[in-house]
Amino acid sequence: MALALAAGPFTGSAIAQEDEVIELAPVEIRAPRIITPLPGVVIDRDQSSVNVQSATAEDIRQQQSINITDFLNTTGQSITINDYAGNPFQQDLSFRGFSASPLVGTPQGLSVYLDGVRINEPFGEVVNWDLIPTIAIERTDLIPGSNPLFGLNTIGGALSLQTKSGFTSQRFEATRTQGSWGRSQNQLAIGGNNGTVAGFLAISEFREDGWRDNSPSSVNQYFGRIDARIGKVELTGSLLKVDNKLTGNGLVPYEDWQVRPESVFTSPDTNDNDLTHINLRGRLDISDRDSLSLGLYQRKLTQRSVGGDFWDDFDRLSYGRLDDCPLSNFPYVSANGAYDPVGGPTSPGCPGFAPNGLFNIGGTSQEAMGLTLQWVHVGDRHQVVVGGTFDRNDMSYGQGQLLGFIDGDRNIYTDPSKADELGLAPLETLIQRNNLTGSNEAVAIFATDTWTVQDNFFVNYGLRWSRTHVKNQLVSDKPIPLYQFTQNFLNTRQMRCGTLADATARFLCSEGDYTYYSANPSFGMSWLPTPELNFFMNVSKGSRTPSVIELGCARDKEVENQNNGKSIGCSVPTALTSDPYLPQVRSLSTEFGLRGTALDGKIDFNATVFVTELEDDILFVSLGRKNRGVFDTFESTTREGFELGMTARLGKHTFRAAYTRLEATFDSTARVVNQSNSSSNKTPGQLNEFTIKPGDYIPGIPRDVLRLGWNYDATDKLSFGVNMIAHAGSYSRGNENNEHQAGGDDEYGDSFGGGSAGLGRAYVGKGSTAGYAVFHFVGRYRITPQLTVFARVDNLFDKQYVTASELELNPFVAGNFGARDASGFNYNSFAWTHSQFVGPGSPRAGWIGLTYAFDMPRSN
């Protein structure tokens, strides 16, 4: 056609004079490609032996999503969101029962890659979603199982994110969003190229007051990328800079949420994140069939956290340490399990006299660097990939505590002037609790092959071998309660390491030095009996090495035995203990499924049955006190189920549906500790343990998840739609045996003491959450070809719901005895309750915005 146009007018008579008709070969448009970490490897969806979910920048734009978790929660299959932190950028994302979360304490089972760099942080393997600039994302691919190309600690799947470039996004786009909760967001993206060199720049600045009390956040993301294509060489360099301050005030007692959903338990709870991420990639096309790729990266993250909590040792304050308060005595239980004859269990306590708040102040510095080298050969029947990776992570962490007071708005504040009056040094002096340094060094080699046995039958197989070396040095404070820290006590303790029996030594010191090896194979097949129908199956093995925080906060039964049977635990992420060995987690994933099209491509569908079995699974177990718990190894757990998905494009209507049935269970017997579980051991002086049995459900993972979506293109300019997100209920953390019941009390009033029946702390939490369904609206109207106005309304029908829960101790309660202050804090600990804390879902809210965009001209 181009030649004919260049020759002159294109007329019917000219065609008629041609004696020869040229027929071109048909062009087959295949399914979307799966892009793997480094350039040079692309796999058509029909060749894939797993149920991959893919999306583009336009899909994200259509949903007006503020981050990747928001987008996947709206449109993804087998996705659930748990909001333990109370911040839209700090949510747990779970896929088929495996999590990627920013919260230390959530077992991590998903790997997240940004342009081929794994961005799970070394301290806890966490994923900080606020560090990913959504406006810069060109494509997402969610790949189930343990693909050898995504090997490091990938057991449930890998989320691969590819950024835009001046070649793929030759466009100017500016967006302003404004609406509920004081939210405002400015975004700018611009990309262009001259055929050889391309540049792309993205800026996103987000502000929000938050819908809950005292919960403002700011997110500032800056991303730049330069690409060059020179002959057979392609080079890419990118820089990501992020400076964020997030407030997430966490879970709140169910009783408070029912009365006032926007309430918080205590505050502040802030995290400051500062990231510099540099990524360099290059590819050399050696021949038409062979290419060599190299990737280098450096990533430095500095975090500072300030957490305000109630002081959970307040009820032990008068163990011979503090003089009687002016009005009455502190109610407590003595060490031998009997009520104190002076204070007694019915004493009202003294509001405002002694501190009842606590600041946990922590700082983390993490630096990662690494390289990947891979060779790709694309033959007539085989696409072979061979490569190797090296990753090194170095981190340091320090944490201290200060005592404070709780005001009428549940804010924690300090009052150093009372330090001398009460003889409590932590009121003015930061008490060092931990100083942890660690490193993680991993070397791996991998090889995969996509074998085209026939034009409609493909076999995928591969292997990844890895060696991981984890090394920790931990200086941790002895399990000494803060009420013992007088200035004289500090002066008589030497700032050195010792044993628990060494009274003059302040710290316990330990070293962990462990090396893990793994060889993880993968095998799968894909068969297309017709072009419209695709059957697939896949089996893969994976592994995950314990992270620095998991080793530093592993349950140490030897220390428990030396500490009169008490489990010290960690106030995650603020307090660590010793470094006992934990074995690596091993997984075996299997899935069978089909996908295809119907009605001439108007309907896409898929159905998959999957199961992942884990050996030596590592889970965080709550001890029933605020944020306090341990990491423990469970012999075996399983996630199994099936998922169904469908997208139909019928005229101006587009319908989406996705359903998942998931059974996430323990498959072995174990004993764990939580004092707020009604079925736990109540014997004085013993651990509050309960037994997990095979078949018990893992907390926080709903069995049923449903997504429905409808979009209507009313005109060329106007489109709108509604999305429904529905989850079944799930068990609370701390109720791993699924046997907790509300009603009754703990009989003794103190988990480590004893007393007469009838004065114990009541169990008021159910131990599970209810199911829910929420609806979101999104609409767009194109005013001009360049200017578009959009609107989004979340929780259209203002449904009250919760997404997460945990069993903990609640001191903000009324009782038959005990004085209370303006915050509701009860100064008699016998009146406290074992409550269910919940993560509230946000109420109805709306936002509007404008986007001005146009394609950039290409310069020569």
C-alpha positions in Angstrom: 0.0 0.0 0.0 2.8 2.4 0.8 4.4 1.8 -2.6 1.1 2.4 -4.4 0.5 5.6 -2.6 4.0 6.8 -3.4 3.5 6.0 -7.1 0.4 8.2 -7.4 -3.4 8.4 -7.0 -4.9 5.1 -5.7 -7.9 4.5 -8.0 -10.2 1.7 -8.8 -9.2 1.8 -12.5 -5.6 1.4 -11.6 -6.5 -1.8 -9.7 -8.5 -3.1 -12.5 -5.6 -2.9 -14.9 -3.4 -5.1 -12.7 -3.1 -8.6 -14.2 -1.6 -10.1 -11.0 -3.2 -10.3 -7.6 -0.8 -10.6 -4.7 -2.0 -12.5 -1.6 -0.2 -11.9 1.7 0.2 -14.6 4.2 -2.3 -14.3 7.1 -0.9 -12.6 10.3 -1.7 -14.5 13.4 -2.3 -12.3 16.5 -1.4 -14.4 19.5 -2.4 -14.1 23.1 -0.6 -11.5 25.3 3.0 -12.2 26.0 4.4 -12.9 29.4 7.5 -10.8 30.0 10.1 -12.3 32.2 12.6 -10.3 34.4 15.3 -9.4 31.9 14.8 -8.4 28.3 15.2 -11.1 25.7 12.7 -13.7 27.1 9.1 -13.5 25.9 6.6 -16.3 26.2 3.2 -16.3 24.5 0.3 -16.9 26.8 -0.6 -20.1 24.9 2.8 -21.5 25.7 2.5 -20.9 29.4 1.6 -23.8 31.6 0.2 -21.7 34.4 -2.8 -19.3 34.7 -1.0 -15.9 34.3 -2.9 -12.7 34.9 -1.7 -9.7 32.9 -2.7 -6.0 32.7 -1.6 -2.9 30.9 -1.2 0.8 31.8 -4.5 1.5 30.2 -6.2 -1.1 32.5 -4.8 0.7 35.5 -5.9 4.1 34.2 -9.4 2.9 33.6 -9.8 2.0 37.3 -8.2 5.2 38.6 -6.2 3.1 41.0 -3.9 4.9 43.5 -1.5 1.9 43.8 -0.9 -1.6 42.6 -2.7 -3.3 45.5 -5.8 -1.2 44.8 -5.8 -2.2 41.2 -5.2 -5.9 41.8 -7.9 -6.0 44.5 -10.4 -4.5 42.1 -9.7 -6.7 39.0 -7.4 -9.5 40.0 -8.3 -13.2 40.3 -7.7 -15.1 43.6 -6.6 -11.8 45.2 -7.5 -10.7 48.8 -6.6 -7.6 50.7 -6.2 -7.5 54.5 -5.7 -4.0 56.1 -3.8 -4.6 59.4 -2.1 -1.2 59.2 -5.0 1.1 58.4 -3.3 2.8 55.4 -4.1 2.3 51.7 -0.4 2.0 50.9 0.3 -0.5 53.7 -2.1 -3.3 52.9 -1.4 -7.0 52.8 -2.0 -8.4 49.3 -2.7 -12.2 49.2 -2.7 -14.4 46.1 -4.0 -18.0 46.6 -3.2 -17.6 50.3 0.4 -16.2 49.9 1.1 -12.7 50.9 3.2 -9.7 49.8 3.0 -7.2 52.6 4.8 -4.1 54.0 4.3 -5.3 57.6 6.9 -7.3 59.4 5.1 -10.2 60.9 3.2 -11.2 57.8 4.7 -14.3 56.3 5.9 -13.4 52.8 5.2 -15.9 50.0 5.2 -13.7 46.8 8.1 -12.1 45.1 7.7 -8.7 43.4 9.9 -7.6 40.6 10.3 -4.1 39.2 12.1 -4.1 35.8 13.8 -7.4 36.7 14.8 -6.3 40.3 13.3 -8.1 43.2 12.1 -5.4 45.5 11.2 -7.5 48.6 13.2 -5.8 51.3 15.9 -7.9 53.2 14.4 -7.0 56.6 11.4 -9.4 56.7 11.1 -9.9 52.9 8.4 -7.2 53.0 7.1 -5.3 50.0 6.6 -1.5 50.5 3.8 -0.7 48.0 4.3 3.0 48.6 7.6 2.8 46.8 6.1 1.7 43.5 5.0 4.6 41.2 1.8 3.4 39.6 1.8 6.1 36.9 5.2 4.6 35.6 3.9 1.0 35.3 3.5 -0.2 31.7 2.5 -3.8 32.4 1.9 -6.2 35.2 2.1 -10.0 35.1 1.1 -12.2 38.0 2.7 -15.6 37.6 1.7 -18.5 39.9 4.0 -21.1 41.4 7.8 -21.2 41.5 9.1 -20.3 38.1 12.9 -20.9 37.9 13.3 -17.4 36.4 11.8 -15.9 39.6 13.6 -18.0 42.0 14.7 -16.1 45.1 12.2 -16.9 47.9 9.3 -17.3 45.4 6.9 -20.0 46.7 3.4 -18.7 45.9 4.1 -16.7 42.8 5.8 -13.7 41.3 4.4 -10.2 40.4 6.5 -8.8 37.6 6.1 -5.0 37.0 7.5 -3.4 33.9 7.9 0.4 33.7 7.2 2.7 30.8 9.9 4.1 28.5 10.0 6.8 25.8 9.6 4.0 23.2 6.5 2.4 24.7 4.9 5.6 26.1 5.4 8.5 23.7 2.9 10.6 25.5 2.4 13.6 27.8 -0.1 13.1 30.6 -0.9 15.3 33.6 -3.6 14.4 36.2 -5.1 16.1 39.2 -7.3 14.3 41.6 -9.2 15.7 44.6 -11.9 14.4 47.0 -12.7 12.8 50.3 -10.5 12.7 53.4 -8.5 15.6 52.1 -7.0 13.5 49.4 -5.2 15.3 46.6 -2.8 13.8 44.0 -0.8 15.4 41.2 0.7 13.1 38.6 2.8 13.9 35.5 4.3 11.6 32.9 6.1 12.5 29.7 7.9 10.2 27.3 9.4 10.6 23.9 12.1 9.3 21.5 14.0 10.1 18.3 14.2 6.5 17.1 17.5 5.9 18.9 17.3 7.5 22.3 14.2 7.6 24.5 13.4 9.4 27.7 10.6 9.0 30.2 9.8 11.0 33.4 7.1 10.3 36.0 6.2 12.3 39.1 3.5 11.5 41.6 2.7 13.5 44.8 -0.1 12.3 47.0 -1.5 13.8 50.2 -4.3 12.6 52.4 -5.7 13.4 55.9 -7.1 9.8 56.1 -10.6 8.8 57.2 -9.5 7.6 60.6 -8.4 9.7 63.5 -4.9 11.1 63.3 -3.9 9.3 60.0 -2.4 11.7 57.5 0.0 10.4 54.8 2.2 11.9 52.1 3.7 9.9 49.2 6.3 11.5 46.8 7.5 9.4 43.9 10.0 10.5 41.2 11.0 8.1 38.4 13.2 8.7 35.3 14.4 6.3 32.6 16.6 6.6 29.6 16.8 4.0 26.8 19.1 3.7 23.8 18.9 1.4 20.8 22.2 1.4 18.9 22.5 -1.4 16.3 22.3 -4.7 18.1 22.6 -3.1 21.5 19.8 -1.9 23.8 20.7 0.0 27.0 18.4 1.1 29.8 19.1 3.2 32.9 16.5 4.2 35.5 16.4 6.1 38.8 13.6 5.9 41.3 13.5 8.3 44.3 10.8 8.1 46.9 10.3 10.1 50.1 7.1 9.1 52.0 5.5 9.5 55.4 2.8 7.1 56.2 0.5 6.9 59.2 -1.3 3.6 59.8 -2.9 3.3 63.2 -3.6 -0.3 62.9 -6.3 -2.5 64.4 -9.0 -1.2 66.8 -11.1 -3.1 69.4 -14.3 -4.4 67.9 -16.3 -2.6 70.6 -14.8 0.8 69.6 -15.3 0.1 65.9 -19.0 -0.6 66.4 -19.5 2.7 68.2 -17.2 4.9 66.1 -15.6 3.2 63.0 -13.0 6.0 62.5 -11.6 5.5 66.0 -8.0 4.3 66.7 -6.6 2.2 69.5 -3.6 4.4 70.1 -1.5 6.8 68.0 0.8 7.8 66.5 2.0 5.0 64.3 4.1 6.5 61.6 6.7 5.2 59.1 9.1 7.4 57.1 10.5 5.7 54.0 13.3 7.1 51.9 14.4 5.2 48.8 17.0 5.5 46.1 16.8 2.8 43.5 19.2 2.6 40.5 18.8 0.0 37.8 21.0 -0.6 34.7 20.2 -3.1 32.0 21.7 -4.0 28.7 21.0 -6.5 25.9 23.2 -7.6 23.0 21.6 -9.4 20.0 24.5 -11.7 19.1 22.5 -13.1 16.2 18.9 -13.4 15.0 18.5 -16.3 17.5 20.8 -15.4 20.4 20.9 -12.6 22.8 22.8 -11.8 26.0 21.4 -9.6 28.8 23.0 -8.1 31.8 21.3 -6.3 34.7 22.8 -4.3 37.6 21.0 -2.6 40.5 21.6 -0.8 43.7 18.8 -0.1 46.2 19.1 1.8 49.5 16.1 2.2 51.8 16.1 4.1 55.1 13.1 3.8 57.4 12.2 5.3 60.7 9.2 4.2 62.7 7.4 5.7 65.7 4.7 3.6 67.3 2.5 4.7 70.2 1.0 1.9 72.2 -0.5 1.2 75.6 2.1 -0.1 78.0 1.2 -3.7 78.4 3.3 -4.2 81.5 1.3 -1.5 83.3 -0.4 -4.2 85.4 3.0 -5.3 86.8 4.2 -1.9 87.8 3.9 -2.4 91.5 5.9 -5.6 91.8 7.8 -3.9 94.6 9.0 -1.1 92.3 6.7 1.8 92.6 5.5 3.3 95.9 1.7 3.3 96.5 -0.1 6.0 94.5 -1.6 8.8 96.5 -5.2 7.6 96.3 -5.0 3.8 96.5 -2.9 0.9 95.5 -2.3 -0.7 92.1 -4.2 -3.9 91.6 -1.9 -6.7 90.7 -1.1 -10.3 91.2 2.0 -11.2 93.0 4.7 -13.5 91.6 3.4 -16.6 93.4 -0.1 -16.3 92.0 -1.8 -14.8 95.0 -3.6 -11.5 95.2 -1.6 -8.7 96.8 -3.0 -8.3 100.3 -2.7 -4.5 100.2 -3.8 -3.6 96.7 -6.3 -6.3 96.0 -8.3 -7.0 92.8 -11.0 -4.4 93.4 -8.7 -1.4 93.8 -9.7 1.4 91.5 -6.1 2.5 90.6 -4.9 6.0 90.2 -5.6 7.8 86.9 -2.8 10.0 85.7 -0.3 8.9 88.4 1.7 6.3 86.6 2.6 6.0 82.8 0.3 3.9 80.8 1.7 4.6 77.3 4.7 3.4 75.4 6.7 4.7 72.4 8.5 2.1 70.2 11.1 4.0 68.1 13.0 2.2 65.5 15.3 2.9 62.5 16.3 0.6 59.7 18.9 1.0 57.0 18.9 -1.5 54.1 21.1 -1.6 51.1 20.9 -4.2 48.3 22.9 -4.7 45.2 23.0 -7.4 42.6 23.5 -8.5 39.0 21.8 -10.9 36.6 23.3 -12.4 33.5 21.3 -14.5 31.1 21.7 -15.9 27.6 18.6 -16.6 25.4 18.5 -18.9 22.4 15.3 -18.8 20.3 15.3 -21.8 17.9 12.6 -23.3 15.7 11.4 -25.6 18.5 13.2 -24.4 21.6 13.5 -21.2 23.5 16.4 -21.8 26.0 17.3 -19.5 28.8 20.5 -20.0 30.9 21.6 -17.5 33.5 22.8 -16.6 36.9 22.2 -14.1 39.7 24.0 -12.6 42.6 22.3 -10.6 45.3 23.6 -9.1 48.5 21.6 -7.4 51.1 23.1 -5.6 54.2 20.9 -4.2 56.9 21.1 -2.6 60.3 18.3 -2.0 62.8 18.1 -0.3 66.1 15.2 0.2 68.4 14.4 1.8 71.8 11.5 2.5 74.1 10.1 5.4 76.1 7.4 5.5 78.6 4.5 8.0 78.2 0.9 8.8 79.0 -2.3 8.5 77.0 -4.4 11.6 76.5 -8.2 11.9 75.8 -7.7 11.4 72.0 -5.6 8.2 72.6 -2.4 10.0 71.6 0.8 9.0 73.5 2.8 11.8 74.9 5.9 12.0 77.0 6.4 13.9 80.3 10.1 13.8 81.4 9.3 15.9 84.4 7.9 12.9 86.2 11.0 10.7 85.8 12.4 11.7 89.2 9.1 11.8 91.0 8.2 8.2 89.9 11.8 6.9 89.8 11.2 5.7 86.2 14.2 6.5 83.9 12.4 5.5 80.7 10.2 8.6 81.1 13.2 10.7 79.9 15.8 8.2 78.7 15.4 6.1 75.5 16.0 2.5 76.6 17.9 0.6 74.0 16.3 -2.7 73.3 17.9 -4.0 70.1 20.8 -3.4 67.8 20.8 -5.8 64.8 23.1 -6.1 61.9 22.7 -8.7 59.2 23.4 -9.7 55.7 21.9 -12.0 53.1 24.0 -13.2 50.2 22.4 -15.4 47.5 24.0 -17.0 44.4 21.9 -18.9 41.9 22.0 -20.4 38.4 19.0 -21.3 36.3 18.0 -22.8 33.0 14.6 -23.2 31.3 13.4 -24.4 28.0 10.1 -23.8 26.2 9.9 -26.7 23.8 7.4 -26.5 20.9 6.8 -30.2 20.4 4.1 -29.4 17.9 2.5 -26.2 16.8 -0.3 -26.7 19.3 1.7 -28.5 22.1 4.3 -27.0 24.3 6.5 -28.3 27.2 8.1 -26.0 29.7 10.8 -27.3 32.1 13.6 -25.7 34.1 15.7 -25.8 37.2 17.1 -23.3 39.6 19.9 -24.0 42.1 20.7 -21.5 44.8 22.9 -21.0 47.8 21.9 -18.4 50.4 24.0 -17.3 53.3 22.3 -15.4 56.1 24.3 -13.8 58.9 23.1 -11.9 61.9 24.7 -10.2 64.9 22.1 -9.2 67.5 22.5 -7.2 70.7 19.2 -7.4 72.5 18.2 -6.2 75.9 17.4 -8.8 78.5 13.7 -9.4 79.1 13.7 -6.7 81.8 10.4 -4.8 82.2 10.6 -1.0 81.9 9.3 -0.5 85.4 12.6 -1.8 86.8 14.6 0.9 85.0 15.5 3.4 87.7 18.6 5.6 87.2 20.4 3.5 89.9 19.5 0.3 88.0 21.0 1.7 84.8 24.2 2.8 86.7 24.7 -0.7 88.1 24.4 -2.4 84.7 27.3 -2.7 82.4 26.8 -2.1 78.7 28.0 -5.5 77.7 26.7 -8.9 76.8 26.1 -11.7 79.3 23.8 -14.5 80.2 20.4 -14.3 81.8 22.0 -15.2 85.1 24.7 -12.5 84.8 23.1 -9.7 86.8 25.6 -7.0 85.9 25.4 -7.5 82.1 22.8 -5.4 80.4 22.4 -7.3 77.1 22.1 -10.7 75.5 24.2 -11.2 72.4 23.9 -13.8 69.7 25.1 -14.6 66.3 23.4 -16.4 63.5 25.4 -17.8 60.6 23.4 -20.1 58.3 23.8 -21.4 54.8 20.9 -22.8 52.8 21.0 -24.8 49.6 18.1 -25.6 47.3 17.5 -27.1 43.9 14.0 -26.3 42.5 12.7 -27.9 39.3 9.6 -27.0 37.3 7.7 -28.9 34.6 4.6 -28.0 32.7 2.7 -28.6 29.5 0.3 -26.5 27.4 -2.0 -28.1 24.7 -4.4 -26.4 22.2 -6.7 -29.0 20.7 -8.3 -26.0 18.9 -7.1 -22.4 18.6 -9.9 -21.4 20.9 -9.2 -23.9 23.7 -6.0 -24.3 25.8 -5.3 -27.0 28.5 -2.3 -26.6 30.8 -0.7 -28.2 33.8 2.4 -27.4 35.9 4.4 -28.8 38.8 7.1 -26.7 40.5 9.2 -26.8 43.7 10.2 -23.7 45.5 11.9 -22.6 48.7 12.2 -19.6 51.0 15.1 -18.9 53.4 14.3 -17.3 56.8 14.7 -13.6 56.8 16.8 -11.6 59.2 13.7 -10.6 61.3 12.4 -14.2 61.4 15.7 -15.5 62.7 15.9 -12.6 65.2 12.4 -13.2 66.4 12.2 -17.0 66.2 10.5 -18.8 69.1 13.3 -19.9 71.5 12.0 -22.5 73.9 15.3 -22.6 75.7 15.0 -19.0 76.6 11.4 -19.6 77.7 12.5 -22.4 80.0 15.1 -20.0 81.6 12.5 -17.3 82.0 10.1 -19.3 84.2 8.0 -20.5 81.3 7.2 -17.1 79.9 7.4 -16.4 76.2 9.3 -13.2 75.8 8.3 -12.6 72.2 8.9 -9.6 70.0 7.1 -6.4 69.7 7.3 -6.6 65.9 9.1 -4.8 64.4 10.6 -3.4 67.5 12.0 -6.1 69.7 14.1 -9.1 69.0 15.5 -12.0 71.0 18.1 -14.6 70.0 18.8 -16.2 66.7 17.8 -19.9 66.9 18.0 -21.8 63.6 14.9 -22.0 61.4 14.9 -24.4 58.4 14.0 -23.0 55.0 10.4 -23.3 53.8 9.9 -25.7 50.9 7.0 -25.8 48.6 5.4 -28.1 46.0 2.9 -26.4 43.7 0.6 -28.1 41.2 -2.1 -26.7 39.0 -4.3 -28.0 36.2 -6.5 -25.7 34.1 -8.0 -24.5 30.9 -8.5 -21.2 29.2 -10.0 -20.1 25.9 -12.3 -17.9 23.9 -15.9 -18.2 22.6 -18.3 -16.3 20.4 -15.6 -15.3 18.0 -13.4 -13.9 20.7 -16.1 -12.0 22.6 -15.7 -14.1 25.7 -12.5 -15.1 27.4 -12.6 -17.8 30.2 -10.4 -19.8 32.4 -10.6 -22.4 35.1 -7.8 -23.7 37.3 -7.4 -26.2 40.1 -4.3 -25.6 42.3 -2.6 -26.9 45.4 0.6 -25.8 47.2 2.0 -27.9 50.0 4.6 -26.3 52.3 7.1 -28.0 54.6 8.5 -26.1 57.6 6.3 -23.1 56.9 7.2 -20.0 59.0 4.3 -18.1 60.4 4.1 -15.2 62.9 2.1 -16.1 66.0 0.5 -13.4 68.1 1.0 -13.7 71.9 -2.2 -11.7 72.6 -0.5 -8.4 73.6 -0.3 -5.5 71.3 1.9 -6.4 68.3 3.8 -9.0 70.4 4.6 -12.4 69.0 7.1 -14.9 67.6 8.0 -16.6 64.4 7.5 -20.3 64.6 8.0 -23.2 62.2 5.0 -25.4 61.3 5.7 -28.9 60.0 3.3 -28.6 57.0 0.6 -26.4 55.7 -1.5 -26.4 52.5 -3.2 -23.9 50.2 -5.6 -25.6 47.7 -8.6 -24.7 45.7 -9.9 -23.7 42.3 -10.5 -20.4 40.5 -12.9 -19.4 37.7 -12.7 -16.3 35.5 -14.6 -14.8 32.6 -14.5 -11.6 30.6 -17.3 -10.9 28.0 -17.4 -8.0 25.6 -21.0 -7.8 24.3 -21.7 -4.6 22.3 -21.1 -1.6 24.5 -21.0 -3.8 27.6 -18.0 -5.5 29.2 -18.6 -8.0 32.0 -16.0 -9.5 34.3 -16.4 -12.3 36.8 -13.9 -14.2 39.0 -14.5 -16.7 41.8 -12.0 -18.5 44.0 -12.5 -21.2 46.5 -9.5 -21.6 48.7 -8.7 -23.9 51.6 -5.6 -22.8 53.6 -5.0 -25.2 56.4 -2.5 -26.5 58.9 -1.6 -30.1 58.2 0.3 -31.0 61.3 -0.1 -30.7 65.0 1.6 -27.7 66.8 1.4 -25.8 70.0 1.4 -22.0 70.0 0.8 -19.2 72.5 -1.9 -16.6 72.8 -3.3 -15.5 76.1 -6.4 -14.0 74.5 -7.6 -17.3 73.0 -10.2 -18.7 75.3 -9.1 -22.3 74.6 -5.5 -21.7 75.8 -3.9 -23.1 78.9 -4.9 -21.1 82.0 -2.7 -22.8 84.6 -0.8 -20.2 86.6 2.9 -20.0 85.8 2.6 -21.9 82.5 2.5 -20.7 78.9 -0.9 -19.8 77.6 -0.6 -22.5 74.9 -3.2 -24.1 72.7 -3.0 -26.9 70.2 -3.4 -26.6 66.4 -4.6 -29.8 64.7 -4.5 -30.9 61.1 -7.4 -29.3 59.2 -7.5 -26.1 61.2 -7.7 -23.0 59.0 -4.9 -20.5 58.8 -6.1 -17.1 60.0 -6.7 -14.1 57.7 -7.4 -16.2 54.5 -11.1 -16.2 53.4 -12.3 -19.4 51.8 -14.5 -17.7 49.1 -13.6 -14.6 47.0 -15.8 -13.2 44.3 -15.2 -10.3 41.8 -17.8 -8.9 39.5 -17.4 -6.0 37.1 -19.5 -4.2 34.5 -18.5 -1.4 32.2 -20.7 0.5 29.7 -19.3 2.5 26.8 -22.3 4.7 26.5 -20.8 6.9 23.7 -17.4 7.5 22.2 -16.9 10.0 25.0 -18.7 8.6 28.0 -18.0 5.3 29.8 -18.8 4.1 33.4 -19.0 1.0 35.4 -19.3 -0.8 38.8 -17.0 -3.3 40.4 -18.0 -5.6 43.3 -15.5 -7.1 45.7 -16.8 -9.9 48.0 -15.0 -11.9 50.6 -16.1 -14.6 53.0 -15.1 -14.3 56.6 -11.8 -15.6 58.1 -10.4 -16.5 61.4 -8.5 -14.0 63.6 -4.8 -14.2 64.2 -4.5 -15.8 67.6 -7.2 -18.2 66.8 -5.1 -20.6 64.8 -7.0 -23.6 66.3 -10.3 -22.1 65.3 -11.7 -22.9 68.8 -11.8 -19.5 70.5 -15.3 -18.6 71.8 -16.6 -15.3 73.3 -17.9 -15.5 76.8 -16.4 -16.5 80.2 -13.1 -15.2 81.5 -9.5 -16.3 82.0 -10.2 -17.2 85.7 -7.1 -15.7 87.0 -7.0 -12.0 85.9 -3.4 -12.3 84.7 -2.0 -14.6 82.1 1.2 -15.2 84.2 -0.4 -15.2 87.6 -3.4 -16.6 89.4 -6.3 -15.7 91.6 -9.8 -16.5 92.6 -12.4 -17.3 90.0 -14.9 -14.6 88.9 -12.3 -11.8 88.7 -10.7 -12.9 85.5 -10.5 -10.9 82.2 -13.5 -11.6 80.0 -13.3 -13.0 76.5 -15.4 -10.6 74.3 -14.1 -11.3 70.8 -15.6 -13.8 68.4 -12.3 -14.9 66.9 -13.5 -14.5 63.2 -14.7 -11.8 60.8 -17.9 -11.7 58.8 -18.0 -11.8 55.1 -18.8 -8.7 53.1 -19.4 -7.2 49.7 -18.6 -3.7 48.6 -19.2 -1.8 45.3 -17.1 0.8 43.6 -18.1 3.1 40.8 -15.8 4.6 38.2 -16.7 6.9 35.2 -14.9 8.9 32.5 -16.0 11.6 30.1 -13.7 12.8 27.4 -14.4 16.6 27.0 -11.9 17.0 24.1 -9.5 14.5 22.6 -6.9 15.8 25.1 -9.0 16.5 28.2 -10.8 13.9 30.3 -12.8 14.2 33.5 -13.2 11.2 35.7 -14.9 10.2 38.9 -14.6 7.3 41.4 -16.8 6.4 44.3 -15.6 3.7 46.7 -18.0 1.7 48.9 -21.0 3.0 47.0 -23.5 1.8 49.5 -21.5 2.7 52.6 -21.1 -0.8 53.9 -19.5 -1.2 57.3 -17.0 -4.1 57.2 -13.6 -5.3 58.4 -10.8 -7.0 56.5 -8.6 -8.3 59.2 -8.6 -9.2 62.9 -6.5 -10.4 65.8 -7.1 -11.5 69.4 -5.4 -9.0 71.8 -5.7 -7.5 75.3 -7.8 -4.3 75.5 -7.4 -1.9 78.5 -9.9 0.7 77.3 -13.0 -0.9 78.9 -15.5 -0.2 81.6 -15.7 -2.6 84.6 -17.3 -3.2 87.9 -14.2 -1.8 89.5 -11.4 0.4 88.3 -11.1 4.1 87.6 -11.0 5.4 84.0 -9.5 8.5 82.5 -10.6 10.6 79.5 -9.1 8.1 77.1 -11.2 5.2 78.6 -8.1 3.5 80.0 -9.1 1.3 83.0 -6.5 1.6 85.8 -7.5 -1.8 87.2 -6.0 -4.5 84.9 -8.5 -7.1 86.2 -11.2 -5.2 84.3 -9.3 -5.5 81.0 -10.7 -7.8 78.3 -9.5 -10.3 75.8 -10.9 -8.6 72.7 -11.1 -9.0 69.0 -9.2 -6.2 67.2 -10.3 -5.5 63.7 -9.0 -3.7 60.6 -11.9 -1.5 59.5 -12.8 -1.1 55.8 -13.1 2.5 54.6 -16.6 4.2 54.4 -18.1 5.7 51.2 -15.8 8.2 49.6 -15.6 10.0 46.2 -13.0 11.7 44.1 -13.0 13.6 40.8 -10.1 14.5 38.6 -8.9 15.9 35.3 -6.4 14.4 32.9 -4.8 16.3 30.1 -2.9 14.1 27.7 -1.6 14.0 24.1 0.8 12.0 22.0 4.3 13.5 21.8 5.7 14.2 18.3 8.7 12.1 17.3 11.8 14.1 16.8 14.4 13.2 14.2 
